[in-house]
Amino acid sequence: MGCVDDNTATSLSPDEKVRAVTNVETLKALADPIRLNLLSVLMNDSTGELPVRSVKELAAELGEPQTKLYRHVKQLEAVGLIRVVSSRLVSGIVEQRYQACQSDLMFGPGLTDDEKGSSESEAAVAALLEIYRSRFFAGRRAGQIPSSASPPAEPYRKEVLSVAEAWVPVARAAAIRQRLQDVIDDLAQPSEGPSPGTVQVSVLIGYFSPESPQD
């Protein structure tokens, strides 16, 4: 996580773009809406490369007091979710500039099984749901998400938002889960960022099948 002396952002290889969260310390760092919003800004590679921001610039983008963000930035840096990529002298004070160490995150297998991480898992999932909700309605208010009452000319832009619960045969449940996993695997494929013919998508996928209570 060293600091360099220029303003050149480092590029991520395709293998570095998606990071699996595999320990409780990283999960704790994610279990806060402010830190998730900070990561959201720094992992936004819609221009083709990850942005570089100072704490002052992050505060302006998020509408948060600059002094409030320093602790959150340091927590993200401590677990390797962001890194210092440059520094400069501003009015006699060293200003550090940060970049994300990945462009996407996923929960590693079995992480939520760890009892030590259960409360952090719950907080992180709640924060992720809240960020998805806020982005969805911000897009709707800005007119970027077409209303379902007026089908768009571009069908892939039509929203899909659904919560379902049903009793199904075991084989069908397995097939449903596999289809969802196929979508996750598809979205996890390396991406070089925006290019002609590509569009940005935002996907939230969840699935669970609770065991029946023991008699």
C-alpha positions in Angstrom: 0.0 0.0 0.0 2.9 2.3 -0.6 2.8 5.9 -1.8 4.2 7.0 -5.1 5.4 10.5 -5.9 3.3 11.3 -9.0 -0.4 11.4 -10.0 -0.4 8.4 -12.2 -3.0 5.8 -11.3 -2.0 2.2 -11.5 -4.0 -0.1 -13.8 -5.6 -3.4 -12.7 -5.1 -6.6 -14.5 -8.3 -8.6 -15.4 -7.5 -11.0 -12.4 -7.4 -8.0 -10.0 -10.7 -6.5 -11.0 -12.9 -8.7 -8.8 -12.0 -9.2 -5.1 -13.4 -12.0 -3.0 -14.0 -10.9 0.6 -12.7 -13.8 2.6 -12.0 -12.5 6.1 -13.9 -10.9 9.0 -11.6 -7.8 9.1 -12.5 -6.9 5.5 -16.2 -7.6 6.2 -16.1 -5.2 9.2 -14.6 -2.5 6.9 -17.5 -3.0 4.5 -20.2 -2.9 7.2 -20.9 0.8 7.0 -22.8 2.8 4.4 -20.3 5.7 4.3 -17.4 3.3 3.6 -19.4 1.5 1.0 -20.2 4.9 -0.7 -16.5 5.8 -0.6 -15.7 2.5 -2.3 -18.5 3.0 -4.8 -16.9 6.3 -6.0 -13.4 4.8 -6.1 -14.6 1.6 -7.9 -16.5 3.4 -10.6 -14.5 2.5 -13.7 -17.1 3.8 -16.1 -14.4 5.8 -17.9 -12.3 2.8 -18.5 -10.0 3.1 -15.5 -10.4 3.5 -11.7 -10.5 7.1 -10.5 -8.0 8.7 -8.1 -9.4 11.0 -5.4 -8.2 12.9 -2.4 -10.3 12.9 0.8 -11.3 16.5 0.0 -12.6 15.4 -3.4 -14.4 12.4 -2.0 -16.1 14.6 0.6 -17.3 17.0 -2.2 -18.7 14.0 -4.2 -20.5 12.4 -1.2 -21.7 15.6 0.4 -19.9 14.6 3.7 -17.6 16.7 6.0 -14.0 16.1 5.0 -13.0 15.5 8.7 -15.6 12.8 9.0 -14.1 10.7 6.1 -10.5 10.4 7.2 -11.2 7.5 9.7 -13.3 5.7 7.1 -10.6 6.1 4.4 -7.9 4.7 6.8 -10.1 1.7 7.6 -10.5 0.9 3.9 -6.8 1.3 3.4 -5.9 -0.9 6.4 -7.6 -3.9 4.8 -6.3 -3.3 1.3 -9.6 -2.2 -0.3 -8.0 1.1 -1.3 -4.4 2.3 -1.6 -2.4 5.5 -1.8 -1.2 6.1 -5.4 0.1 9.6 -5.1 0.8 12.5 -2.8 1.3 16.2 -3.2 2.0 19.2 -1.0 -1.0 21.5 -0.6 -0.5 24.6 1.6 2.3 22.9 3.4 0.2 19.7 4.1 0.8 16.4 2.4 -2.4 15.4 0.6 -2.7 11.8 -0.3 -4.8 10.5 -3.2 -6.5 7.1 -3.2 -7.5 4.5 -5.7 -9.5 1.3 -5.2 -7.6 -2.0 -5.3 -10.4 -3.7 -7.3 -13.4 -2.6 -9.4 -15.9 -5.2 -7.9 -16.4 -7.2 -4.7 -17.9 -10.6 -4.0 -18.4 -12.5 -0.7 -16.0 -15.5 -0.5 -17.5 -18.9 0.1 -18.4 -19.7 3.6 -17.6 -16.3 5.0 -21.1 -15.8 6.5 -20.8 -19.2 8.2 -18.2 -17.8 10.6 -20.0 -16.9 13.9 -17.4 -14.2 14.6 -18.5 -12.5 11.4 -22.2 -12.9 11.6 -23.0 -9.4 12.9 -20.6 -7.8 10.4 -22.2 -9.9 7.6 -25.6 -8.7 8.6 -24.4 -5.1 8.7 -22.6 -5.4 5.4 -25.6 -6.9 3.6 -27.9 -4.2 5.1 -25.5 -1.5 3.8 -25.3 -3.1 0.4 -29.1 -3.3 0.1 -29.4 0.4 1.2 -26.9 1.5 -1.5 -28.7 -0.5 -4.2 -32.0 1.1 -3.1 -30.7 4.6 -3.1 -29.0 4.2 -6.5 -32.2 2.6 -8.0 -34.4 5.5 -6.9 -31.8 8.1 -7.7 -31.8 6.7 -11.3 -35.6 6.7 -11.4 -35.8 10.3 -10.2 -33.2 11.3 -12.8 -35.3 9.7 -15.5 -32.4 7.2 -16.3 -34.6 4.1 -15.5 -37.7 3.9 -17.7 -41.1 3.3 -16.0 -42.5 -0.2 -16.4 -45.7 1.4 -17.6 -43.9 2.7 -20.7 -41.8 -0.1 -22.2 -38.5 1.4 -23.5 -37.3 1.1 -27.0 -34.3 -0.7 -25.6 -35.7 -3.7 -23.8 -32.5 -4.4 -21.9 -33.0 -1.2 -20.0 -36.4 -2.3 -18.5 -36.0 -2.7 -14.7 -36.4 -6.1 -13.0 -37.2 -5.8 -9.2 -38.8 -8.8 -7.5 -38.9 -10.7 -4.3 -40.3 -14.3 -4.5 -40.8 -17.1 -2.1 -42.2 -20.5 -3.1 -42.1 -24.2 -2.3 -40.6 -26.1 -5.3 -39.2 -29.6 -5.9 -35.5 -30.0 -4.9 -34.4 -30.5 -8.5 -36.1 -27.2 -9.5 -34.6 -25.4 -6.6 -31.1 -26.6 -7.7 -31.8 -25.5 -11.3 -32.9 -22.0 -10.1 -29.8 -21.6 -8.0 -27.6 -22.7 -10.9 -29.1 -20.2 -13.3 -28.5 -17.5 -10.8 -24.9 -18.7 -10.4 -24.5 -18.6 -14.1 -25.5 -14.9 -14.1 -23.0 -14.2 -11.3 -20.2 -16.0 -13.2 -21.1 -14.1 -16.4 -20.9 -10.7 -14.6 -17.6 -11.7 -13.0 -15.9 -12.1 -16.4 -13.0 -9.6 -16.9 -14.1 -6.3 -18.4 -12.0 -3.7 -20.0 -14.5 -0.9 -19.1 -16.8 1.0 -21.4 -16.4 0.6 -25.2 -18.6 0.9 -28.3 -21.6 -1.4 -28.0 -21.4 -1.8 -24.2 -23.8 -0.6 -21.4 -23.5 -0.5 -17.7 -25.8 -2.8 -15.7 -26.4 -3.0 -11.9 -27.5 -6.4 -10.6 -28.4 -7.6 -7.1 -28.8 -11.3 -6.7 -29.8 -13.2 -3.6 -30.9 -16.8 -2.9 -31.3 -19.0 0.1 -33.2 -22.2 1.0 -33.7 -22.5 4.8 -33.8 -25.9 6.4 -37.1 -27.1 7.9 -37.2 -26.8 11.7 -36.3 -30.0 13.5 -39.2 -31.7 15.2 
